Amino acid sequence: MTIGSSIFLIAVGAILRYAVTASVSGIDLQVVGLILMIAGVVGLIIGLFMLTQSRMGGDGGGTGGGGYGDPPPRA
């Protein structure tokens, strides 16, 4: 889940939780809004965590080497 979609879920959940006064039989819109907000916050935390991990150098290349910053091999 991207950061943008997480913020979208939080916004839609907040609208359902606090702004909608309509009632639907069998569905509590305030609870649905709360669930959407919680899912959005969890997705935002995971997205930010993954973003910071990728910026810290977690390229997933393992311990091998052979990157652009390595010196050329000696002949």
Distance bins in CASP14 RR format, pairs under 12 A and 6 or more apart:
PFRMAT RR
TARGET T0000
AUTHOR 0000-0000-0000
RMODE 2
METHOD distances of the structure
MODEL  1
1 7 0 0 0 0 0 1 0 0 0 0 0
1 8 0 0 0 0 1 0 0 0 0 0 0
1 9 0 0 0 0 1 0 0 0 0 0 0
1 10 0 0 0 0 0 1 0 0 0 0 0
1 39 0 0 0 0 1 0 0 0 0 0 0
1 40 1 0 0 1 0 0 0 0 0 0 0
1 41 0 0 0 0 0 1 0 0 0 0 0
1 42 0 0 0 0 1 0 0 0 0 0 0
1 43 1 0 1 0 0 0 0 0 0 0 0
1 44 0 0 0 0 1 0 0 0 0 0 0
1 45 0 0 0 0 0 1 0 0 0 0 0
1 46 1 0 0 1 0 0 0 0 0 0 0
1 47 1 0 0 1 0 0 0 0 0 0 0
1 48 0 0 0 0 0 1 0 0 0 0 0
1 49 0 0 0 0 0 1 0 0 0 0 0
1 50 0 0 0 0 1 0 0 0 0 0 0
2 8 0 0 0 0 1 0 0 0 0 0 0
2 9 0 0 0 0 0 1 0 0 0 0 0
2 40 0 0 0 0 0 1 0 0 0 0 0
2 43 0 0 0 0 1 0 0 0 0 0 0
2 44 0 0 0 0 1 0 0 0 0 0 0
2 46 0 0 0 0 0 1 0 0 0 0 0
2 47 1 0 0 1 0 0 0 0 0 0 0
2 48 0 0 0 0 0 1 0 0 0 0 0
2 50 0 0 0 0 1 0 0 0 0 0 0
2 51 0 0 0 0 1 0 0 0 0 0 0
3 9 0 0 0 0 0 1 0 0 0 0 0
3 10 0 0 0 0 0 1 0 0 0 0 0
3 40 0 0 0 0 1 0 0 0 0 0 0
3 41 0 0 0 0 0 1 0 0 0 0 0
3 43 0 0 0 0 1 0 0 0 0 0 0
3 44 1 0 0 1 0 0 0 0 0 0 0
3 45 0 0 0 0 0 1 0 0 0 0 0
3 46 0 0 0 0 1 0 0 0 0 0 0
3 47 1 0 1 0 0 0 0 0 0 0 0
3 48 1 0 0 1 0 0 0 0 0 0 0
3 49 0 0 0 0 0 1 0 0 0 0 0
3 50 0 0 0 0 1 0 0 0 0 0 0
3 51 1 0 0 1 0 0 0 0 0 0 0
3 52 0 0 0 0 0 1 0 0 0 0 0
4 10 0 0 0 0 1 0 0 0 0 0 0
4 11 0 0 0 0 1 0 0 0 0 0 0
4 12 0 0 0 0 0 1 0 0 0 0 0
4 40 0 0 0 0 1 0 0 0 0 0 0
4 43 0 0 0 0 1 0 0 0 0 0 0
4 44 0 0 0 0 1 0 0 0 0 0 0
4 47 0 0 0 0 1 0 0 0 0 0 0
4 48 0 0 0 0 0 1 0 0 0 0 0
4 51 0 0 0 0 0 1 0 0 0 0 0
5 11 0 0 0 0 0 1 0 0 0 0 0
5 12 0 0 0 0 0 1 0 0 0 0 0
5 36 0 0 0 0 0 1 0 0 0 0 0
5 39 0 0 0 0 0 1 0 0 0 0 0
5 40 0 0 0 0 1 0 0 0 0 0 0
5 43 0 0 0 0 1 0 0 0 0 0 0
5 44 0 0 0 0 1 0 0 0 0 0 0
5 46 0 0 0 0 0 1 0 0 0 0 0
5 47 0 0 0 0 1 0 0 0 0 0 0
6 12 0 0 0 0 0 1 0 0 0 0 0
6 13 0 0 0 0 0 1 0 0 0 0 0
6 36 0 0 0 0 0 1 0 0 0 0 0
6 37 0 0 0 0 0 1 0 0 0 0 0
6 38 0 0 0 0 0 1 0 0 0 0 0
6 39 0 0 0 0 1 0 0 0 0 0 0
6 40 1 0 1 0 0 0 0 0 0 0 0
6 41 1 0 0 1 0 0 0 0 0 0 0
6 42 0 0 0 0 1 0 0 0 0 0 0
6 43 1 0 1 0 0 0 0 0 0 0 0
6 44 1 1 0 0 0 0 0 0 0 0 0
6 45 0 0 0 0 1 0 0 0 0 0 0
6 46 0 0 0 0 1 0 0 0 0 0 0
6 47 1 0 0 1 0 0 0 0 0 0 0
6 48 0 0 0 0 1 0 0 0 0 0 0
6 49 0 0 0 0 0 1 0 0 0 0 0
6 50 0 0 0 0 0 1 0 0 0 0 0
6 51 0 0 0 0 0 1 0 0 0 0 0
7 13 0 0 0 0 0 1 0 0 0 0 0
7 14 0 0 0 0 0 1 0 0 0 0 0
7 36 0 0 0 0 0 1 0 0 0 0 0
7 37 0 0 0 0 0 1 0 0 0 0 0
7 39 0 0 0 0 0 1 0 0 0 0 0
7 40 1 0 0 1 0 0 0 0 0 0 0
7 41 0 0 0 0 1 0 0 0 0 0 0
7 43 0 0 0 0 1 0 0 0 0 0 0
7 44 1 0 0 1 0 0 0 0 0 0 0
7 47 0 0 0 0 0 1 0 0 0 0 0
7 48 0 0 0 0 0 1 0 0 0 0 0
8 14 0 0 0 0 0 1 0 0 0 0 0
8 15 0 0 0 0 0 1 0 0 0 0 0
8 36 0 0 0 0 1 0 0 0 0 0 0
8 37 0 0 0 0 0 1 0 0 0 0 0
8 39 0 0 0 0 0 1 0 0 0 0 0
8 40 0 0 0 0 1 0 0 0 0 0 0
8 43 0 0 0 0 0 1 0 0 0 0 0
8 44 0 0 0 0 0 1 0 0 0 0 0
9 15 0 0 0 0 0 1 0 0 0 0 0
9 16 0 0 0 0 0 1 0 0 0 0 0
9 17 0 0 0 0 0 1 0 0 0 0 0
9 32 0 0 0 0 0 1 0 0 0 0 0
9 33 0 0 0 0 1 0 0 0 0 0 0
9 34 0 0 0 0 0 1 0 0 0 0 0
9 35 0 0 0 0 1 0 0 0 0 0 0
9 36 1 0 1 0 0 0 0 0 0 0 0
9 37 1 0 0 1 0 0 0 0 0 0 0
9 38 0 0 0 0 1 0 0 0 0 0 0
9 39 1 0 1 0 0 0 0 0 0 0 0
9 40 1 1 0 0 0 0 0 0 0 0 0
9 41 0 0 0 0 1 0 0 0 0 0 0
9 42 0 0 0 0 1 0 0 0 0 0 0
9 43 1 0 0 1 0 0 0 0 0 0 0
9 44 0 0 0 0 1 0 0 0 0 0 0
10 16 0 0 0 0 0 1 0 0 0 0 0
10 17 0 0 0 0 0 1 0 0 0 0 0
10 18 0 0 0 0 0 1 0 0 0 0 0
10 33 0 0 0 0 1 0 0 0 0 0 0
10 34 0 0 0 0 0 1 0 0 0 0 0
10 35 0 0 0 0 0 1 0 0 0 0 0
10 36 1 0 0 1 0 0 0 0 0 0 0
10 37 1 0 1 0 0 0 0 0 0 0 0
10 38 0 0 0 0 1 0 0 0 0 0 0
10 39 0 0 0 0 1 0 0 0 0 0 0
10 40 1 0 1 0 0 0 0 0 0 0 0
10 41 1 0 0 1 0 0 0 0 0 0 0
10 42 0 0 0 0 0 1 0 0 0 0 0
10 43 0 0 0 0 1 0 0 0 0 0 0
10 44 1 0 0 1 0 0 0 0 0 0 0
10 45 0 0 0 0 0 1 0 0 0 0 0
11 17 0 0 0 0 0 1 0 0 0 0 0
11 18 0 0 0 0 0 1 0 0 0 0 0
11 19 0 0 0 0 0 1 0 0 0 0 0
11 33 0 0 0 0 0 1 0 0 0 0 0
11 36 0 0 0 0 1 0 0 0 0 0 0
11 37 0 0 0 0 1 0 0 0 0 0 0
11 40 0 0 0 0 1 0 0 0 0 0 0
11 41 0 0 0 0 0 1 0 0 0 0 0
11 44 0 0 0 0 0 1 0 0 0 0 0
12 18 0 0 0 0 0 1 0 0 0 0 0
12 19 0 0 0 0 0 1 0 0 0 0 0
12 20 0 0 0 0 0 1 0 0 0 0 0
12 29 0 0 0 0 0 1 0 0 0 0 0
12 32 0 0 0 0 1 0 0 0 0 0 0
12 33 1 0 0 1 0 0 0 0 0 0 0
12 34 0 0 0 0 0 1 0 0 0 0 0
12 35 0 0 0 0 0 1 0 0 0 0 0
12 36 1 0 1 0 0 0 0 0 0 0 0
12 37 0 0 0 0 1 0 0 0 0 0 0
12 39 0 0 0 0 0 1 0 0 0 0 0
12 40 0 0 0 0 1 0 0 0 0 0 0
13 19 0 0 0 0 1 0 0 0 0 0 0
13 20 0 0 0 0 1 0 0 0 0 0 0
13 29 0 0 0 0 1 0 0 0 0 0 0
13 30 0 0 0 0 1 0 0 0 0 0 0
13 31 0 0 0 0 0 1 0 0 0 0 0
13 32 1 0 0 1 0 0 0 0 0 0 0
13 33 1 1 0 0 0 0 0 0 0 0 0
13 34 1 0 0 1 0 0 0 0 0 0 0
13 35 0 0 0 0 1 0 0 0 0 0 0
13 36 1 1 0 0 0 0 0 0 0 0 0
13 37 1 0 1 0 0 0 0 0 0 0 0
13 38 0 0 0 0 1 0 0 0 0 0 0
13 39 0 0 0 0 1 0 0 0 0 0 0
13 40 0 0 0 0 1 0 0 0 0 0 0
13 41 0 0 0 0 0 1 0 0 0 0 0
14 20 0 0 0 0 0 1 0 0 0 0 0
14 30 0 0 0 0 0 1 0 0 0 0 0
14 32 0 0 0 0 0 1 0 0 0 0 0
14 33 1 0 0 1 0 0 0 0 0 0 0
14 34 0 0 0 0 1 0 0 0 0 0 0
14 36 0 0 0 0 1 0 0 0 0 0 0
14 37 1 0 0 1 0 0 0 0 0 0 0
14 38 0 0 0 0 0 1 0 0 0 0 0
14 40 0 0 0 0 0 1 0 0 0 0 0
14 41 0 0 0 0 0 1 0 0 0 0 0
15 21 0 0 0 0 0 1 0 0 0 0 0
15 22 0 0 0 0 0 1 0 0 0 0 0
15 29 0 0 0 0 1 0 0 0 0 0 0
15 30 0 0 0 0 0 1 0 0 0 0 0
15 32 0 0 0 0 0 1 0 0 0 0 0
15 33 1 0 0 1 0 0 0 0 0 0 0
15 34 0 0 0 0 0 1 0 0 0 0 0
15 36 0 0 0 0 1 0 0 0 0 0 0
15 37 0 0 0 0 1 0 0 0 0 0 0
16 22 0 0 0 0 1 0 0 0 0 0 0
16 24 0 0 0 0 0 1 0 0 0 0 0
16 27 0 0 0 0 0 1 0 0 0 0 0
16 28 0 0 0 0 1 0 0 0 0 0 0
16 29 1 0 1 0 0 0 0 0 0 0 0
16 30 1 0 0 1 0 0 0 0 0 0 0
16 31 0 0 0 0 1 0 0 0 0 0 0
16 32 1 0 1 0 0 0 0 0 0 0 0
16 33 1 1 0 0 0 0 0 0 0 0 0
16 34 0 0 0 0 1 0 0 0 0 0 0
16 35 0 0 0 0 1 0 0 0 0 0 0
16 36 1 0 0 1 0 0 0 0 0 0 0
16 37 0 0 0 0 1 0 0 0 0 0 0
17 28 0 0 0 0 0 1 0 0 0 0 0
17 29 1 0 0 1 0 0 0 0 0 0 0
17 30 1 0 1 0 0 0 0 0 0 0 0
17 31 0 0 0 0 1 0 0 0 0 0 0
17 32 0 0 0 0 1 0 0 0 0 0 0
17 33 1 0 1 0 0 0 0 0 0 0 0
17 34 1 0 1 0 0 0 0 0 0 0 0
17 35 0 0 0 0 1 0 0 0 0 0 0
17 36 0 0 0 0 1 0 0 0 0 0 0
17 37 1 0 0 1 0 0 0 0 0 0 0
17 38 0 0 0 0 0 1 0 0 0 0 0
18 29 0 0 0 0 0 1 0 0 0 0 0
18 30 0 0 0 0 1 0 0 0 0 0 0
18 33 0 0 0 0 1 0 0 0 0 0 0
18 34 0 0 0 0 0 1 0 0 0 0 0
18 37 0 0 0 0 1 0 0 0 0 0 0
19 29 0 0 0 0 0 1 0 0 0 0 0
19 30 0 0 0 0 0 1 0 0 0 0 0
19 33 0 0 0 0 0 1 0 0 0 0 0
20 27 0 0 0 0 0 1 0 0 0 0 0
20 28 0 0 0 0 0 1 0 0 0 0 0
20 29 1 0 1 0 0 0 0 0 0 0 0
20 30 1 0 0 1 0 0 0 0 0 0 0
20 31 0 0 0 0 0 1 0 0 0 0 0
20 32 0 0 0 0 1 0 0 0 0 0 0
20 33 0 0 0 0 1 0 0 0 0 0 0
20 36 0 0 0 0 0 1 0 0 0 0 0
21 29 0 0 0 0 1 0 0 0 0 0 0
21 30 0 0 0 0 1 0 0 0 0 0 0
22 28 0 0 0 0 0 1 0 0 0 0 0
22 29 1 0 0 1 0 0 0 0 0 0 0
22 30 0 0 0 0 0 1 0 0 0 0 0
22 32 0 0 0 0 0 1 0 0 0 0 0
23 29 1 0 0 1 0 0 0 0 0 0 0
23 30 0 0 0 0 1 0 0 0 0 0 0
23 31 0 0 0 0 0 1 0 0 0 0 0
23 32 0 0 0 0 0 1 0 0 0 0 0
24 30 0 0 0 0 0 1 0 0 0 0 0
24 31 0 0 0 0 0 1 0 0 0 0 0
24 32 0 0 0 0 1 0 0 0 0 0 0
26 32 0 0 0 0 0 1 0 0 0 0 0
27 33 0 0 0 0 0 1 0 0 0 0 0
27 35 0 0 0 0 0 1 0 0 0 0 0
28 34 0 0 0 0 1 0 0 0 0 0 0
28 35 0 0 0 0 0 1 0 0 0 0 0
29 35 0 0 0 0 0 1 0 0 0 0 0
29 36 0 0 0 0 0 1 0 0 0 0 0
30 36 0 0 0 0 0 1 0 0 0 0 0
30 37 0 0 0 0 0 1 0 0 0 0 0
31 37 0 0 0 0 0 1 0 0 0 0 0
31 38 0 0 0 0 0 1 0 0 0 0 0
32 38 0 0 0 0 0 1 0 0 0 0 0
32 39 0 0 0 0 0 1 0 0 0 0 0
33 39 0 0 0 0 1 0 0 0 0 0 0
33 40 0 0 0 0 0 1 0 0 0 0 0
34 40 0 0 0 0 0 1 0 0 0 0 0
34 41 0 0 0 0 0 1 0 0 0 0 0
35 41 0 0 0 0 0 1 0 0 0 0 0
35 42 0 0 0 0 0 1 0 0 0 0 0
36 42 0 0 0 0 0 1 0 0 0 0 0
36 43 0 0 0 0 0 1 0 0 0 0 0
37 43 0 0 0 0 0 1 0 0 0 0 0
37 44 0 0 0 0 0 1 0 0 0 0 0
38 44 0 0 0 0 0 1 0 0 0 0 0
38 45 0 0 0 0 0 1 0 0 0 0 0
39 45 0 0 0 0 0 1 0 0 0 0 0
39 46 0 0 0 0 0 1 0 0 0 0 0
40 46 0 0 0 0 1 0 0 0 0 0 0
40 47 0 0 0 0 0 1 0 0 0 0 0
40 48 0 0 0 0 0 1 0 0 0 0 0
41 47 0 0 0 0 0 1 0 0 0 0 0
41 48 0 0 0 0 0 1 0 0 0 0 0
42 48 0 0 0 0 0 1 0 0 0 0 0
42 49 0 0 0 0 0 1 0 0 0 0 0
43 49 0 0 0 0 1 0 0 0 0 0 0
43 50 0 0 0 0 1 0 0 0 0 0 0
43 51 0 0 0 0 0 1 0 0 0 0 0
44 50 0 0 0 0 0 1 0 0 0 0 0
44 51 0 0 0 0 0 1 0 0 0 0 0
45 51 0 0 0 0 0 1 0 0 0 0 0
45 52 0 0 0 0 0 1 0 0 0 0 0
46 52 0 0 0 0 0 1 0 0 0 0 0
46 53 0 0 0 0 0 1 0 0 0 0 0
47 53 0 0 0 0 1 0 0 0 0 0 0
47 54 0 0 0 0 1 0 0 0 0 0 0
48 54 0 0 0 0 0 1 0 0 0 0 0
48 55 0 0 0 0 0 1 0 0 0 0 0
49 55 0 0 0 0 0 1 0 0 0 0 0
49 56 0 0 0 0 0 1 0 0 0 0 0
50 56 0 0 0 0 0 1 0 0 0 0 0
50 58 0 0 0 0 0 1 0 0 0 0 0
51 57 0 0 0 0 0 1 0 0 0 0 0
51 58 0 0 0 0 0 1 0 0 0 0 0
52 58 0 0 0 0 0 1 0 0 0 0 0
53 59 0 0 0 0 0 1 0 0 0 0 0
53 60 0 0 0 0 1 0 0 0 0 0 0
54 60 0 0 0 0 1 0 0 0 0 0 0
59 65 0 0 0 0 0 1 0 0 0 0 0
59 66 0 0 0 0 0 1 0 0 0 0 0
59 67 0 0 0 0 1 0 0 0 0 0 0
59 68 0 0 0 0 0 1 0 0 0 0 0
59 69 0 0 0 0 0 1 0 0 0 0 0
60 67 0 0 0 0 0 1 0 0 0 0 0
61 67 0 0 0 0 1 0 0 0 0 0 0
64 70 0 0 0 0 1 0 0 0 0 0 0
65 71 0 0 0 0 0 1 0 0 0 0 0
65 73 0 0 0 0 0 1 0 0 0 0 0
66 72 0 0 0 0 1 0 0 0 0 0 0
66 73 0 0 0 0 1 0 0 0 0 0 0
67 73 0 0 0 0 0 1 0 0 0 0 0
END
